[in-house]
Amino acid sequence: MVDRSVEEAQTQRLADLRSRRDPAAVAAALDGVSAAAAGTANLLYPMKQALLAGATLGEVSGSLADVFGRYRPTA
């Protein structure tokens, strides 16, 4: 179990990040990740751009999951 103070601190850091970033730039960068994933382009560069724009790892992985889906073990 995560200590409540650690959870609260991380939640505040995430809120601070989201308040400082440019939402349009993040959305455009995440669209670039999705477009690369849907095609044959190298994913590294659009992922790097999204992270530099302030996207979170969860947002980047969500963009990839929208294209590739999520692995669900069967057993």
C-alpha positions in Angstrom: 0.0 0.0 0.0 1.2 3.5 -0.9 1.5 6.0 1.9 -1.2 8.6 1.6 1.2 11.5 1.7 3.2 10.0 -1.2 0.0 9.6 -3.2 -1.0 13.2 -2.4 2.4 14.6 -3.4 2.4 12.7 -6.7 -1.2 13.9 -7.4 0.0 17.5 -6.8 3.0 17.1 -9.1 0.8 15.8 -11.9 -1.6 18.7 -11.4 1.3 21.2 -11.5 2.6 19.6 -14.7 -0.7 19.8 -16.4 -1.2 23.4 -15.4 2.1 24.4 -16.9 2.0 22.7 -20.2 0.4 23.8 -23.5 -2.7 21.5 -24.0 -2.7 22.1 -27.8 0.9 21.1 -28.1 0.4 18.0 -26.0 -2.7 17.0 -28.0 -0.8 17.6 -31.3 2.2 15.5 -30.1 -0.1 12.7 -29.0 -1.8 12.7 -32.4 1.7 12.3 -33.9 2.3 9.3 -31.7 -1.1 7.8 -32.8 -0.3 8.5 -36.5 3.1 6.9 -36.3 1.7 3.9 -34.5 -1.0 3.5 -37.2 1.6 3.6 -40.0 5.1 2.4 -40.4 7.0 5.3 -38.9 9.6 5.1 -36.1 7.7 5.6 -32.9 10.7 6.9 -30.9 10.7 10.4 -32.3 7.0 11.2 -31.9 7.0 9.7 -28.4 10.0 11.9 -27.5 8.2 15.0 -28.8 5.1 14.1 -26.8 7.2 13.7 -23.6 9.0 17.0 -24.3 5.7 18.7 -24.8 4.7 17.6 -21.3 2.6 14.5 -22.0 2.7 11.9 -19.3 3.8 8.3 -19.8 0.2 7.2 -19.3 -1.0 9.6 -22.0 1.6 8.3 -24.4 0.8 4.6 -23.7 -2.9 5.4 -24.0 -2.3 6.8 -27.5 -0.4 3.5 -28.4 -3.2 1.4 -26.8 -5.8 3.2 -28.9 -4.0 1.9 -32.0 -2.5 -1.4 -30.9 -4.9 -2.4 -28.1 -3.9 -3.7 -24.7 -2.5 -7.2 -24.0 -4.9 -9.4 -22.1 -3.4 -12.7 -21.0 -5.8 -15.6 -21.5 -4.6 -17.9 -18.7 
